[in-house]
Amino acid sequence: MNSPELSILIPAFIAGLLVLTTHIPFGMRVLQRGVIFADLAIAQIAGLGVIIAALLELDHKPLLVQLIAASSALCGAGLLTWIERSVPEVKEAYIGLTFVLSASLGILLMSHDTHAGEHLQDLLVGQILWVNTTQLIATALLSGLLLIAWRSLRNNKSHFAFYAVFALAVTASVQLVGIYLVFTSLIVPALSTYKLQQHRLLYAFGIGIAGYTIGLLLSVWFDLPSGVTIVCAMAVIGLLTALLKRAD
């Protein structure tokens, strides 16, 4: 593998590690709470904030874009908190509906944008191969702060505290790797290991890291879209891990 390929793959791999650092423990909690679609809903609402920022032509002001995206995600956290408190017996249906409505609104907002297709693709599958050092440093700092908050709030029974920390983590990740990879990083490692009693966290990180490594390599070797290749690689590795551990 030549130097130019490594200069692209290494930052992309670091981005994947940063996403896994927060999303694996969050994913386990999401499964425990039974709010699987919360990640998709909040990611789409954060993406809606990014779309609004683009329509306001704020692309040259990244901090303002982040602020709008984070504010949108926190509004989504408030909405999901209300749903979980008000209609807990059918919360997944309402959360799924929130995702669909947010996605539809985003498409409507982009309907007159000549670059809508490109923006939508970036939002869904991301541009992990083109992350820069500034993005990685900012995400690393935010991830550290969120993990500290997560540990301090772990025994807090406030629904909004959970969704708020979750929303901020998802907001940062969506702009690094896209909605599909955010959901996959959250759900696949947690779902593949949910029956394990020992070393669950170790296996979950192993699945995530292997998924990013193999997916990135395949995307470069065979000139494939990186985001969806990593999604497929992680899904296959997760399935194989679950089957092998079940056979033990």
PyMOL commands that set and color helices and strands:
alter all, ss='L'
color gray80, all
select helices_A, chain A and resi 3-33+38-55+62-86+88-109+116-125+128-130+133-152+159-177+179-192+200-221+226-247
alter helices_A, ss='H'
color red, helices_A
deselect
rebuild
show_as cartoon
